[in-house]
Amino acid sequence: FAVNVSSPNTPNLRDLQNINDLREILHPLIEVNKIRESKPILIKISPDLNDDDIKKIVDMALDLKIDGIITSNTTISRNNLKSKNKLINESGGLSGEPLKKRSTNIIKLIHEYSNKKLPIIGVGGIMSTEDALEKIEAGASLIQVYTGFIYNGPSFVRNIKRFSRWFVFAP
């Protein structure tokens, strides 16, 4: 189960990334998960969180034995955009290249801060095979692609797999 409290397109949803609200959401899921056939529970976080808040989420995830973190959702930041037109003033999240560096930095932070104990699904700015490898080398256990898939087409996943010894794809 992906607990996505990080979408910038849902008003006030990101407010639920604070530790108290997040615990309140996760506790019932964890309890129900114990009763039924257990499924992995992952938290999807925002790239716009500061590093201290990310560390608090990592501590909580380790404490509650959450199965992993997905980092990261789209960003509301408009820094370093090449296109300064109307995108600067639009609301909602940006994906792709504007997200790549921050997403990779968060993966490294979580990987190191958790002492490699927390699986990470790396997502954000994966536009090439090199970008995919960068996420894995930063500490991601798995990757997830969106924008790169849209811009590069269905062969994108095959090309990543073909040029990388790291990737194993489930059918």
Secondary structure, 3 states (H helix, E strand, C coil): CEEECCCCCCCCHHHHHCHHHHHHHHHHHHHHHHHCCCCCCEEEECCCCCHHHHHHHHHHHHHHCCCEEEECCCECCCCCCCCCCHHHCCCCCECCHHHHHHHHHHHHHHHHHCCCCCCEEEECCCCCHHHHHHHHHHCCCEEECCHHHHHHCCHHHHHHHHCCCCCCCCC
